Every structure is written in C-alpha cells, then in structure tokens.
C-alpha cells in the first residue's frame, strides 16, 4: 500500500495515467474530431486510413500532452479529495454513496476544465487541418478552416489571442461543462458501483476477509472503467458534437457558427436528430480505451506508490 503524502502520490499517479492514455489513444481522438466536424456523414475506417496516409493521426499531440497531464492530474486528484471530504463531513448521507460520487465528479470537472478547454481549442483546430488529398465534402469549406499548412501551436495561439484575447482559449468552457459534468457524474457513479459489485462478488467467491483498501485486479479495473465510460460517453455525445463544432469555429467568420444555438439549428436542418449522433461510435472507440488506460494506470500507481 502506498504511504506518504496521498495528494502528491495521486498527482504523480494521474500524471503517469495522462501520459500513457494520451500517447496510446490520440489517433482515435483525431478520427473522432474529424468525423464530428464533417458536414456530411463520414465512415471511421476511411477517415483513419486517410489520416494514416497523410501523417495526421498525431496532429495536435504536443498541446494535448502539455495540458492533458495537468488537466487529468487536477481531475482525478480533485475527485479523490472531494469524495473523501464529503465522506468525512456527511458520514451518514454521503459516505461513499452515489450522490457523493456525482457531486465529487462535478467539482472535479469544473476545476479541471480550466486546463481541458484551452487544450481542446488548440488541439481540435490542428486536428481538423486538411491534407493535400482531403476533399471539400469531408470537412467544412477551406475558408472556414483557415487551411494554412499545419499551423504551429504557438502561431495558432498567437492568432487566437490577437483575435479574441484570453477568452478565445476558453471558447466553449460552459458548453464543455454541459458535456462533461453530466458525463463525469454518470461515469464515476457507474464506475464506483461496478467496483463495489466486483468487491461483493470477490467476497462471495472465497475471499470473505478481503479488505476494500486492497486493490482489485488490473483487468477488473479496466473492465469497470470501460463499461462505465461507454455508457457515459454515448449519452453525452449529443452535446459534444455541438461543443466540438463551436470550438473549431474560432477564427472563422461564418455566421452559422457564431453561437451554439445556431450550430444546433444548422445541424438539425442538415440531418435531423441523426446529426447529433455523428461521431458517437468514434467517441466511444476513443474514450473507452483512453479512460480504461488512464484509470487502471492511476489506480495501480495510487495503490503501489512511486517509492
């Protein structure tokens, strides 16, 4: 069992989890972003092959690594701190309860969003840059996407700051909370319940004296994280499509993209309710392995420590 400063250990564990998760799953994130911003339905595998041929699978990785590490560290550490604090303050009502898990997840998402939102704005703009063989039907028009050749992160950041100031990096912060606060609440409530079910099953099948401070098996944690994430990611995809289009519309002059309401209206006119499910498969395919890797890595390092 890990000893010493639990908060520091959690920060280090979540940092390691963020690095492992992002390096393994960034290509799936890029495919998801491309599919969501396309004006016409796109198939996952052809999009993946195109990005593979044009070297675009890891586009936006540097900024993702730079901000996802502190973002996930704040997210997971804040969740643990809030969960423990609520359990101590309200032992009769919120001690390791579903309400505790959902409230703690909401607090964690609000705090970590200060890192996630700038990362998403910069990363997604780079991810949707088109290669030489991308057709006009695959993504919004060239003028909308500012198709300069693979804009560097620093240059892109300067452009955003000159045009919109610091607020430009937090474009979509509140709609991001609208996506990920419900997602996090659903995810952690499901994840913690699945872990409790796993503990109960383990005690029934021959280990009645096992203590909950001991660690579940690595594969059990992976399974709990994957199932919980798949459910939460699918439900929250509806708002995520609007958020992605809103954030990638920065630096454009298209009036149809000037507000989340107009984006939602345009999407409904283009394809009805089905437009809001666009990229759901890609989002689940990206988020499930991403969360499974990050949570299993986090839980393992949190338990064993870095000493």
TILUMDREN-959548 format. One record per residue (C-alpha): x, y, z; residue number from 1; residue in three letters. Coordinates in Angstrom, 1 decimal, always signed. Layout:
% residues N
X=X, Y=Y, Z=Z, num=NUM, residuo=ALA .
...
This chain:
% residues 307
X=+0.0, Y=+0.0, Z=+0.0, num=1, residuo=UNK .
X=+1.3, Y=+3.5, Z=-0.9, num=2, residuo=UNK .
X=+2.5, Y=+5.6, Z=+2.0, num=3, residuo=UNK .
X=+3.4, Y=+9.2, Z=+2.5, num=4, residuo=UNK .
X=+1.6, Y=+12.2, Z=+1.0, num=5, residuo=UNK .
X=-1.5, Y=+10.9, Z=-0.6, num=6, residuo=UNK .
X=-2.2, Y=+14.1, Z=-2.6, num=7, residuo=UNK .
X=+1.3, Y=+14.1, Z=-4.1, num=8, residuo=UNK .
X=+1.1, Y=+10.4, Z=-4.9, num=9, residuo=UNK .
X=-2.3, Y=+11.0, Z=-6.6, num=10, residuo=UNK .
X=-0.8, Y=+13.8, Z=-8.6, num=11, residuo=UNK .
X=+2.1, Y=+11.7, Z=-9.8, num=12, residuo=UNK .
X=-0.2, Y=+8.7, Z=-10.5, num=13, residuo=UNK .
X=-2.6, Y=+10.8, Z=-12.5, num=14, residuo=UNK .
X=+0.2, Y=+12.4, Z=-14.5, num=15, residuo=UNK .
X=+1.5, Y=+9.0, Z=-15.4, num=16, residuo=UNK .
X=-2.0, Y=+7.9, Z=-16.4, num=17, residuo=UNK .
X=-2.4, Y=+11.0, Z=-18.6, num=18, residuo=UNK .
X=+0.8, Y=+10.3, Z=-20.5, num=19, residuo=UNK .
X=+0.0, Y=+6.7, Z=-21.1, num=20, residuo=UNK .
X=-3.6, Y=+7.3, Z=-22.1, num=21, residuo=UNK .
X=-2.9, Y=+10.2, Z=-24.5, num=22, residuo=UNK .
X=+0.0, Y=+8.5, Z=-26.3, num=23, residuo=UNK .
X=-2.0, Y=+5.4, Z=-26.9, num=24, residuo=UNK .
X=-5.3, Y=+6.9, Z=-27.9, num=25, residuo=UNK .
X=-4.6, Y=+10.3, Z=-29.5, num=26, residuo=UNK .
X=-5.1, Y=+8.9, Z=-33.1, num=27, residuo=UNK .
X=-8.7, Y=+7.8, Z=-32.1, num=28, residuo=UNK .
X=-9.3, Y=+11.3, Z=-30.8, num=29, residuo=UNK .
X=-8.2, Y=+12.8, Z=-34.1, num=30, residuo=UNK .
X=-10.6, Y=+10.5, Z=-36.0, num=31, residuo=UNK .
X=-13.4, Y=+11.4, Z=-33.7, num=32, residuo=UNK .
X=-12.8, Y=+15.1, Z=-34.1, num=33, residuo=UNK .
X=-12.7, Y=+14.8, Z=-38.0, num=34, residuo=UNK .
X=-16.0, Y=+12.8, Z=-38.0, num=35, residuo=UNK .
X=-17.8, Y=+15.3, Z=-35.8, num=36, residuo=UNK .
X=-16.9, Y=+18.5, Z=-37.7, num=37, residuo=UNK .
X=-17.7, Y=+17.0, Z=-41.1, num=38, residuo=UNK .
X=-20.8, Y=+18.4, Z=-42.9, num=39, residuo=UNK .
X=-21.6, Y=+15.0, Z=-44.3, num=40, residuo=UNK .
X=-21.5, Y=+11.6, Z=-42.5, num=41, residuo=UNK .
X=-18.0, Y=+10.1, Z=-42.6, num=42, residuo=UNK .
X=-17.0, Y=+6.5, Z=-42.0, num=43, residuo=UNK .
X=-14.5, Y=+5.8, Z=-39.4, num=44, residuo=UNK .
X=-12.1, Y=+3.4, Z=-41.2, num=45, residuo=UNK .
X=-11.7, Y=+5.5, Z=-44.4, num=46, residuo=UNK .
X=-11.1, Y=+8.6, Z=-42.2, num=47, residuo=UNK .
X=-8.5, Y=+6.6, Z=-40.2, num=48, residuo=UNK .
X=-6.7, Y=+5.4, Z=-43.4, num=49, residuo=UNK .
X=-6.7, Y=+8.9, Z=-44.9, num=50, residuo=UNK .
X=-5.1, Y=+10.3, Z=-41.7, num=51, residuo=UNK .
X=-2.6, Y=+7.4, Z=-41.7, num=52, residuo=UNK .
X=-1.6, Y=+8.2, Z=-45.3, num=53, residuo=UNK .
X=-1.2, Y=+11.9, Z=-44.7, num=54, residuo=UNK .
X=+0.5, Y=+11.7, Z=-41.3, num=55, residuo=UNK .
X=-2.3, Y=+13.4, Z=-39.4, num=56, residuo=UNK .
X=-3.1, Y=+10.9, Z=-36.7, num=57, residuo=UNK .
X=-0.9, Y=+12.6, Z=-34.1, num=58, residuo=UNK .
X=-1.7, Y=+16.1, Z=-35.2, num=59, residuo=UNK .
X=-2.2, Y=+18.3, Z=-32.0, num=60, residuo=UNK .
X=-0.4, Y=+15.8, Z=-29.8, num=61, residuo=UNK .
X=+2.2, Y=+18.3, Z=-28.3, num=62, residuo=UNK .
X=-0.5, Y=+20.7, Z=-26.9, num=63, residuo=UNK .
X=-2.6, Y=+17.7, Z=-25.8, num=64, residuo=UNK .
X=+0.3, Y=+16.3, Z=-23.7, num=65, residuo=UNK .
X=+1.2, Y=+19.8, Z=-22.4, num=66, residuo=UNK .
X=-2.3, Y=+20.4, Z=-21.0, num=67, residuo=UNK .
X=-3.8, Y=+16.9, Z=-20.5, num=68, residuo=UNK .
X=-1.3, Y=+16.0, Z=-17.9, num=69, residuo=UNK .
X=-2.2, Y=+18.8, Z=-15.5, num=70, residuo=UNK .
X=-5.8, Y=+18.5, Z=-16.6, num=71, residuo=UNK .
X=-6.1, Y=+14.8, Z=-15.7, num=72, residuo=UNK .
X=-4.0, Y=+15.4, Z=-12.6, num=73, residuo=UNK .
X=-6.4, Y=+18.1, Z=-11.3, num=74, residuo=UNK .
X=-9.4, Y=+16.0, Z=-12.4, num=75, residuo=UNK .
X=-8.5, Y=+12.7, Z=-10.6, num=76, residuo=UNK .
X=-6.9, Y=+14.3, Z=-7.5, num=77, residuo=UNK .
X=-9.8, Y=+16.8, Z=-7.0, num=78, residuo=UNK .
X=-12.3, Y=+13.9, Z=-7.3, num=79, residuo=UNK .
X=-10.5, Y=+11.9, Z=-4.6, num=80, residuo=UNK .
X=-10.1, Y=+14.9, Z=-2.3, num=81, residuo=UNK .
X=-13.8, Y=+15.9, Z=-2.7, num=82, residuo=UNK .
X=-15.0, Y=+12.3, Z=-2.2, num=83, residuo=UNK .
X=-13.0, Y=+11.9, Z=+1.0, num=84, residuo=UNK .
X=-14.0, Y=+15.3, Z=+2.3, num=85, residuo=UNK .
X=-17.7, Y=+14.7, Z=+1.7, num=86, residuo=UNK .
X=-17.5, Y=+11.3, Z=+3.3, num=87, residuo=UNK .
X=-15.9, Y=+12.8, Z=+6.4, num=88, residuo=UNK .
X=-18.3, Y=+15.8, Z=+6.6, num=89, residuo=UNK .
X=-21.5, Y=+13.8, Z=+6.0, num=90, residuo=UNK .
X=-20.8, Y=+10.3, Z=+7.1, num=91, residuo=UNK .
X=-24.5, Y=+9.4, Z=+7.4, num=92, residuo=UNK .
X=-25.6, Y=+10.5, Z=+4.0, num=93, residuo=UNK .
X=-22.7, Y=+11.0, Z=+1.6, num=94, residuo=UNK .
X=-20.2, Y=+8.4, Z=+2.7, num=95, residuo=UNK .
X=-19.2, Y=+6.5, Z=-0.4, num=96, residuo=UNK .
X=-22.6, Y=+7.0, Z=-1.9, num=97, residuo=UNK .
X=-23.8, Y=+7.6, Z=-5.5, num=98, residuo=UNK .
X=-24.6, Y=+11.2, Z=-4.5, num=99, residuo=UNK .
X=-21.1, Y=+11.7, Z=-3.2, num=100, residuo=UNK .
X=-19.6, Y=+10.3, Z=-6.4, num=101, residuo=UNK .
X=-21.7, Y=+12.5, Z=-8.6, num=102, residuo=UNK .
X=-21.0, Y=+15.7, Z=-6.6, num=103, residuo=UNK .
X=-17.3, Y=+15.0, Z=-6.4, num=104, residuo=UNK .
X=-17.2, Y=+14.3, Z=-10.2, num=105, residuo=UNK .
X=-18.9, Y=+17.7, Z=-10.8, num=106, residuo=UNK .
X=-16.4, Y=+19.6, Z=-8.7, num=107, residuo=UNK .
X=-13.5, Y=+17.8, Z=-10.4, num=108, residuo=UNK .
X=-14.8, Y=+18.6, Z=-13.9, num=109, residuo=UNK .
X=-15.3, Y=+22.3, Z=-13.1, num=110, residuo=UNK .
X=-11.7, Y=+22.6, Z=-11.8, num=111, residuo=UNK .
X=-10.0, Y=+20.6, Z=-14.5, num=112, residuo=UNK .
X=-12.0, Y=+22.4, Z=-17.3, num=113, residuo=UNK .
X=-9.6, Y=+25.3, Z=-16.8, num=114, residuo=UNK .
X=-6.9, Y=+23.1, Z=-18.4, num=115, residuo=UNK .
X=-9.1, Y=+20.9, Z=-20.7, num=116, residuo=UNK .
X=-10.8, Y=+23.8, Z=-22.6, num=117, residuo=UNK .
X=-7.6, Y=+25.6, Z=-23.9, num=118, residuo=UNK .
X=-6.3, Y=+22.2, Z=-24.9, num=119, residuo=UNK .
X=-9.4, Y=+21.3, Z=-26.8, num=120, residuo=UNK .
X=-9.5, Y=+24.7, Z=-28.6, num=121, residuo=UNK .
X=-5.9, Y=+24.4, Z=-29.8, num=122, residuo=UNK .
X=-5.8, Y=+20.6, Z=-30.4, num=123, residuo=UNK .
X=-9.0, Y=+20.4, Z=-32.4, num=124, residuo=UNK .
X=-8.0, Y=+23.3, Z=-34.7, num=125, residuo=UNK .
X=-4.8, Y=+21.4, Z=-35.5, num=126, residuo=UNK .
X=-6.6, Y=+18.1, Z=-35.8, num=127, residuo=UNK .
X=-9.1, Y=+19.3, Z=-38.5, num=128, residuo=UNK .
X=-6.3, Y=+20.8, Z=-40.7, num=129, residuo=UNK .
X=-6.6, Y=+19.1, Z=-44.1, num=130, residuo=UNK .
X=-4.1, Y=+17.3, Z=-46.0, num=131, residuo=UNK .
X=-3.4, Y=+17.6, Z=-49.7, num=132, residuo=UNK .
X=-5.9, Y=+14.8, Z=-50.7, num=133, residuo=UNK .
X=-8.8, Y=+15.9, Z=-48.5, num=134, residuo=UNK .
X=-11.9, Y=+16.7, Z=-50.5, num=135, residuo=UNK .
X=-14.3, Y=+19.6, Z=-49.9, num=136, residuo=UNK .
X=-17.0, Y=+17.2, Z=-48.9, num=137, residuo=UNK .
X=-15.0, Y=+15.8, Z=-46.0, num=138, residuo=UNK .
X=-14.8, Y=+18.9, Z=-43.9, num=139, residuo=UNK .
X=-16.2, Y=+22.5, Z=-43.8, num=140, residuo=UNK .
X=-15.1, Y=+24.8, Z=-46.6, num=141, residuo=UNK .
X=-11.4, Y=+25.9, Z=-46.7, num=142, residuo=UNK .
X=-12.1, Y=+29.4, Z=-45.7, num=143, residuo=UNK .
X=-13.9, Y=+28.2, Z=-42.6, num=144, residuo=UNK .
X=-10.9, Y=+26.0, Z=-41.5, num=145, residuo=UNK .
X=-8.2, Y=+28.5, Z=-42.3, num=146, residuo=UNK .
X=-6.2, Y=+26.0, Z=-44.2, num=147, residuo=UNK .
X=-2.7, Y=+27.2, Z=-43.7, num=148, residuo=UNK .
X=-0.2, Y=+24.4, Z=-43.8, num=149, residuo=UNK .
X=-0.1, Y=+22.7, Z=-40.4, num=150, residuo=UNK .
X=-0.3, Y=+25.7, Z=-38.2, num=151, residuo=UNK .
X=+2.2, Y=+25.5, Z=-35.4, num=152, residuo=UNK .
X=+0.8, Y=+25.6, Z=-31.9, num=153, residuo=UNK .
X=+2.5, Y=+28.8, Z=-30.9, num=154, residuo=UNK .
X=+1.4, Y=+30.6, Z=-34.1, num=155, residuo=UNK .
X=-2.1, Y=+29.3, Z=-33.6, num=156, residuo=UNK .
X=-2.1, Y=+30.5, Z=-30.0, num=157, residuo=UNK .
X=-1.0, Y=+34.0, Z=-31.1, num=158, residuo=UNK .
X=-3.7, Y=+34.2, Z=-33.8, num=159, residuo=UNK .
X=-6.4, Y=+33.3, Z=-31.2, num=160, residuo=UNK .
X=-5.1, Y=+35.8, Z=-28.7, num=161, residuo=UNK .
X=-4.9, Y=+38.6, Z=-31.2, num=162, residuo=UNK .
X=-8.4, Y=+38.0, Z=-32.4, num=163, residuo=UNK .
X=-10.3, Y=+37.1, Z=-29.2, num=164, residuo=UNK .
X=-7.9, Y=+37.6, Z=-26.3, num=165, residuo=UNK .
X=-7.6, Y=+35.3, Z=-23.4, num=166, residuo=UNK .
X=-11.3, Y=+34.4, Z=-23.7, num=167, residuo=UNK .
X=-10.6, Y=+32.8, Z=-27.0, num=168, residuo=UNK .
X=-8.8, Y=+29.9, Z=-25.3, num=169, residuo=UNK .
X=-11.9, Y=+29.3, Z=-23.1, num=170, residuo=UNK .
X=-14.3, Y=+29.3, Z=-26.1, num=171, residuo=UNK .
X=-16.9, Y=+26.7, Z=-25.2, num=172, residuo=UNK .
X=-15.9, Y=+26.4, Z=-21.5, num=173, residuo=UNK .
X=-19.5, Y=+26.4, Z=-20.3, num=174, residuo=UNK .
X=-20.8, Y=+24.1, Z=-23.0, num=175, residuo=UNK .
X=-17.8, Y=+21.9, Z=-22.2, num=176, residuo=UNK .
X=-19.1, Y=+21.7, Z=-18.6, num=177, residuo=UNK .
X=-22.5, Y=+21.0, Z=-20.1, num=178, residuo=UNK .
X=-21.0, Y=+17.9, Z=-21.8, num=179, residuo=UNK .
X=-18.5, Y=+16.7, Z=-19.2, num=180, residuo=UNK .
X=-20.2, Y=+17.4, Z=-15.9, num=181, residuo=UNK .
X=-23.1, Y=+15.0, Z=-16.8, num=182, residuo=UNK .
X=-20.5, Y=+12.7, Z=-18.3, num=183, residuo=UNK .
X=-18.3, Y=+12.7, Z=-15.2, num=184, residuo=UNK .
X=-21.3, Y=+12.2, Z=-12.9, num=185, residuo=UNK .
X=-22.6, Y=+9.3, Z=-14.9, num=186, residuo=UNK .
X=-19.1, Y=+7.8, Z=-15.3, num=187, residuo=UNK .
X=-18.0, Y=+7.9, Z=-11.7, num=188, residuo=UNK .
X=-21.4, Y=+6.8, Z=-10.3, num=189, residuo=UNK .
X=-21.3, Y=+3.8, Z=-12.6, num=190, residuo=UNK .
X=-17.5, Y=+3.1, Z=-12.1, num=191, residuo=UNK .
X=-17.8, Y=+3.2, Z=-8.3, num=192, residuo=UNK .
X=-20.9, Y=+1.0, Z=-8.3, num=193, residuo=UNK .
X=-19.2, Y=-1.5, Z=-10.6, num=194, residuo=UNK .
X=-16.2, Y=-1.6, Z=-8.3, num=195, residuo=UNK .
X=-18.5, Y=-2.2, Z=-5.3, num=196, residuo=UNK .
X=-20.2, Y=-5.1, Z=-7.2, num=197, residuo=UNK .
X=-16.8, Y=-6.5, Z=-8.1, num=198, residuo=UNK .
X=-15.8, Y=-6.4, Z=-4.4, num=199, residuo=UNK .
X=-19.0, Y=-8.1, Z=-3.3, num=200, residuo=UNK .
X=-18.5, Y=-10.8, Z=-5.9, num=201, residuo=UNK .
X=-14.9, Y=-11.4, Z=-4.8, num=202, residuo=UNK .
X=-16.0, Y=-11.7, Z=-1.2, num=203, residuo=UNK .
X=-18.7, Y=-14.2, Z=-2.2, num=204, residuo=UNK .
X=-16.4, Y=-16.4, Z=-4.2, num=205, residuo=UNK .
X=-13.9, Y=-17.3, Z=-1.5, num=206, residuo=UNK .
X=-12.3, Y=-14.2, Z=+0.0, num=207, residuo=UNK .
X=-14.7, Y=-13.1, Z=+2.7, num=208, residuo=UNK .
X=-12.0, Y=-11.4, Z=+4.8, num=209, residuo=UNK .
X=-10.7, Y=-9.3, Z=+1.9, num=210, residuo=UNK .
X=-10.4, Y=-5.6, Z=+2.7, num=211, residuo=UNK .
X=-11.6, Y=-2.8, Z=+0.4, num=212, residuo=UNK .
X=-8.3, Y=-0.9, Z=+0.9, num=213, residuo=UNK .
X=-6.7, Y=-3.8, Z=-1.1, num=214, residuo=UNK .
X=-6.7, Y=-3.4, Z=-4.9, num=215, residuo=UNK .
X=-9.0, Y=-5.1, Z=-7.3, num=216, residuo=UNK .
X=-7.2, Y=-6.9, Z=-10.2, num=217, residuo=UNK .
X=-5.9, Y=-4.8, Z=-13.0, num=218, residuo=UNK .
X=-8.3, Y=-6.4, Z=-15.5, num=219, residuo=UNK .
X=-11.3, Y=-5.8, Z=-13.2, num=220, residuo=UNK .
X=-10.5, Y=-2.1, Z=-13.0, num=221, residuo=UNK .
X=-10.1, Y=-2.0, Z=-16.8, num=222, residuo=UNK .
X=-13.5, Y=-3.6, Z=-17.2, num=223, residuo=UNK .
X=-15.3, Y=-1.3, Z=-14.8, num=224, residuo=UNK .
X=-13.8, Y=+1.8, Z=-16.4, num=225, residuo=UNK .
X=-14.6, Y=+0.6, Z=-19.9, num=226, residuo=UNK .
X=-18.2, Y=-0.2, Z=-19.2, num=227, residuo=UNK .
X=-18.8, Y=+3.0, Z=-17.2, num=228, residuo=UNK .
X=-17.2, Y=+5.1, Z=-19.9, num=229, residuo=UNK .
X=-19.0, Y=+3.5, Z=-22.8, num=230, residuo=UNK .
X=-22.4, Y=+4.3, Z=-21.2, num=231, residuo=UNK .
X=-21.5, Y=+7.9, Z=-20.1, num=232, residuo=UNK .
X=-19.8, Y=+8.7, Z=-23.5, num=233, residuo=UNK .
X=-22.7, Y=+7.6, Z=-25.5, num=234, residuo=UNK .
X=-25.3, Y=+9.6, Z=-23.5, num=235, residuo=UNK .
X=-23.2, Y=+12.8, Z=-23.6, num=236, residuo=UNK .
X=-22.3, Y=+12.7, Z=-27.3, num=237, residuo=UNK .
X=-25.3, Y=+14.7, Z=-28.3, num=238, residuo=UNK .
X=-23.9, Y=+17.9, Z=-26.7, num=239, residuo=UNK .
X=-20.3, Y=+17.0, Z=-27.5, num=240, residuo=UNK .
X=-21.0, Y=+17.3, Z=-31.3, num=241, residuo=UNK .
X=-22.2, Y=+20.9, Z=-30.8, num=242, residuo=UNK .
X=-19.3, Y=+21.7, Z=-28.5, num=243, residuo=UNK .
X=-16.7, Y=+20.4, Z=-31.0, num=244, residuo=UNK .
X=-18.2, Y=+22.5, Z=-33.8, num=245, residuo=UNK .
X=-18.3, Y=+25.6, Z=-31.6, num=246, residuo=UNK .
X=-14.7, Y=+25.3, Z=-30.5, num=247, residuo=UNK .
X=-13.4, Y=+24.6, Z=-34.0, num=248, residuo=UNK .
X=-15.3, Y=+27.6, Z=-35.4, num=249, residuo=UNK .
X=-12.8, Y=+30.0, Z=-33.8, num=250, residuo=UNK .
X=-11.0, Y=+32.3, Z=-36.3, num=251, residuo=UNK .
X=-13.9, Y=+31.9, Z=-38.8, num=252, residuo=UNK .
X=-16.5, Y=+34.4, Z=-40.0, num=253, residuo=UNK .
X=-19.3, Y=+32.0, Z=-40.8, num=254, residuo=UNK .
X=-22.5, Y=+33.4, Z=-39.1, num=255, residuo=UNK .
X=-24.0, Y=+29.9, Z=-38.9, num=256, residuo=UNK .
X=-21.2, Y=+29.1, Z=-36.4, num=257, residuo=UNK .
X=-21.5, Y=+32.2, Z=-34.3, num=258, residuo=UNK .
X=-23.3, Y=+30.6, Z=-31.4, num=259, residuo=UNK .
X=-24.1, Y=+27.1, Z=-30.1, num=260, residuo=UNK .
X=-27.8, Y=+27.7, Z=-30.8, num=261, residuo=UNK .
X=-27.2, Y=+28.5, Z=-34.4, num=262, residuo=UNK .
X=-24.8, Y=+25.5, Z=-34.7, num=263, residuo=UNK .
X=-27.5, Y=+23.2, Z=-33.3, num=264, residuo=UNK .
X=-30.2, Y=+24.6, Z=-35.6, num=265, residuo=UNK .
X=-27.9, Y=+24.2, Z=-38.7, num=266, residuo=UNK .
X=-27.2, Y=+20.6, Z=-37.7, num=267, residuo=UNK .
X=-30.8, Y=+19.8, Z=-37.3, num=268, residuo=UNK .
X=-31.7, Y=+21.3, Z=-40.7, num=269, residuo=UNK .
X=-28.9, Y=+19.4, Z=-42.3, num=270, residuo=UNK .
X=-29.6, Y=+15.9, Z=-40.9, num=271, residuo=UNK .
X=-32.3, Y=+16.0, Z=-38.3, num=272, residuo=UNK .
X=-31.7, Y=+14.3, Z=-34.9, num=273, residuo=UNK .
X=-29.2, Y=+11.9, Z=-36.5, num=274, residuo=UNK .
X=-26.8, Y=+14.8, Z=-36.8, num=275, residuo=UNK .
X=-26.3, Y=+14.9, Z=-33.1, num=276, residuo=UNK .
X=-25.2, Y=+11.2, Z=-33.0, num=277, residuo=UNK .
X=-22.5, Y=+11.9, Z=-35.5, num=278, residuo=UNK .
X=-19.2, Y=+10.7, Z=-34.2, num=279, residuo=UNK .
X=-20.7, Y=+8.7, Z=-31.4, num=280, residuo=UNK .
X=-19.0, Y=+5.5, Z=-32.4, num=281, residuo=UNK .
X=-15.7, Y=+7.2, Z=-32.8, num=282, residuo=UNK .
X=-16.1, Y=+9.0, Z=-29.5, num=283, residuo=UNK .
X=-16.8, Y=+5.7, Z=-27.7, num=284, residuo=UNK .
X=-14.0, Y=+4.0, Z=-29.5, num=285, residuo=UNK .
X=-11.6, Y=+6.7, Z=-28.4, num=286, residuo=UNK .
X=-12.9, Y=+7.3, Z=-24.8, num=287, residuo=UNK .
X=-13.3, Y=+3.7, Z=-23.7, num=288, residuo=UNK .
X=-9.6, Y=+2.7, Z=-24.2, num=289, residuo=UNK .
X=-8.5, Y=+6.2, Z=-23.1, num=290, residuo=UNK .
X=-10.4, Y=+6.0, Z=-19.8, num=291, residuo=UNK .
X=-9.6, Y=+2.3, Z=-19.3, num=292, residuo=UNK .
X=-5.9, Y=+3.0, Z=-19.7, num=293, residuo=UNK .
X=-5.9, Y=+6.2, Z=-17.6, num=294, residuo=UNK .
X=-8.0, Y=+4.8, Z=-14.7, num=295, residuo=UNK .
X=-6.2, Y=+1.5, Z=-14.5, num=296, residuo=UNK .
X=-2.8, Y=+3.2, Z=-14.5, num=297, residuo=UNK .
X=-4.0, Y=+5.8, Z=-12.0, num=298, residuo=UNK .
X=-5.4, Y=+3.1, Z=-9.6, num=299, residuo=UNK .
X=-2.2, Y=+1.0, Z=-9.9, num=300, residuo=UNK .
X=+0.2, Y=+3.8, Z=-9.2, num=301, residuo=UNK .
X=-2.1, Y=+5.2, Z=-6.4, num=302, residuo=UNK .
X=-2.1, Y=+1.9, Z=-4.7, num=303, residuo=UNK .
X=+1.6, Y=+0.9, Z=-5.1, num=304, residuo=UNK .
X=+3.1, Y=+4.4, Z=-4.9, num=305, residuo=UNK .
X=+6.3, Y=+5.8, Z=-6.5, num=306, residuo=UNK .
X=+8.7, Y=+5.0, Z=-3.7, num=307, residuo=UNK .
